[in-house]
Amino acid sequence: MTPDFLSAIAQQLSKQLPFVVYRKPKASFISAIFQADPKLNTIRDFSETGFVFAPFDADNPSYFIKTDTILKDPTHYETAPIAYKKVENIDSEDKTSYIKLVQKAITETNKGTFEKVVLSRSIVFKCAVKPLEILQSLIHRYENALCYLWYHPKVGMWMGATPEKLLHAEGNRLTTMSLAGTQKYNGENTPTWGEKERKEQQLVTEYIAAALKEQVNNLEISETETVRAGNLRHLRTKLSGTMNHNLASVIKVLHPTPAVCGMPLAATKKFVMENEGYERKFYTGYLGELNFKKESDLFVNLRCMEFSGGFATIYVGGGITKDSVPQNEWEETVAKSRTMLDVLLN
Ligand SMILES: C=C(O[C@H]1C=CC=C(C(=O)O)[C@@H]1O)C(=O)O
């Protein structure tokens, strides 16, 4: 980021005014959106223009930052990433309680309460690094992700590098994706996927296809492919079509999908909220550009963290089915936490 761009953001932050800085996947520029006043704007019907920030729980308000000033800065991939010290937080208490939670979910899947549920946990670290420095490292490291830093004085500060798109809408053309199934990236060109991962991703695809049935014409479903997200790989299927309803109606059926909540929705949302033992807030919500010249580009808020009072809270989760092995599910969340941890200084 150029010095002028950085100092404009630093100034906005010092005035405690809302802003977002982000780089879309593979984009050659970084955008910054500044709101001129400290107002907390709530989405009413998705006809608003701004950068939306929505929570996991769709019953809670979604916010947007008004586009009073938009700045663009070329992405300098040559920017040196910050030197980092690996942070170890393999807390055995976290592990015991997460494994218990996964076992409880497997029991429910065996009883038929639900087919798949996405469970998660949060990890808290002391963090003295400046958020803008971390963002530069994220941008440098995760070319395929939406990398962002979001701030509102009345809500807080969040950062992430997410590989998952909620939707792209241009005019009435809609594209979305089913992203699920995880394995560590080890440099092999042809990964092999287990039955559990294939099934859990297929379930997300089927759910989205059924949800969009009433919303779009000419639904097209792509072949399923493996995509890389930093140190991980996922299975991805793209879905597209022509919207015959408005954006609000499409978002309503697409958030949350079983990539972040479960199937069926009501039972799994209840299970998540009653059993995870913490509030997800904006993790597994969504964020992005809403109605920028008839175009909306929204992403699911994964591989993210929240900054508060010198601490960073990282949020990670994974899909649980009857074929889940608790120890593997724990390890998957550890692997997912590396996306953020690898850029965090001690
Ligand atoms: C819930 C998360 O990931 C989702 C997206 C891709 C793969 C996932 C999985 O394999 O479980 C999750 O559905 C997370 O990163 O916290």
The ligand as an ORCA input file, in Angstrom:
! r2SCAN-3c Opt
* xyz 0 1
  C     -16.814    -23.076      8.549
  C     -15.667    -22.949      7.909
  O     -15.439    -23.436      6.641
  C     -16.495    -23.862      5.789
  C     -16.051    -23.628      4.400
  C     -15.283    -24.547      3.718
  C     -15.109    -25.839      4.254
  C     -15.777    -26.228      5.370
  C     -15.630    -27.606      5.906
  O     -14.901    -28.418      5.308
  O     -16.191    -27.924      6.933
  C     -16.776    -25.341      6.032
  O     -18.025    -25.683      5.530
  C     -14.530    -22.224      8.507
  O     -13.523    -22.029      7.826
  O     -14.629    -21.801      9.682
*
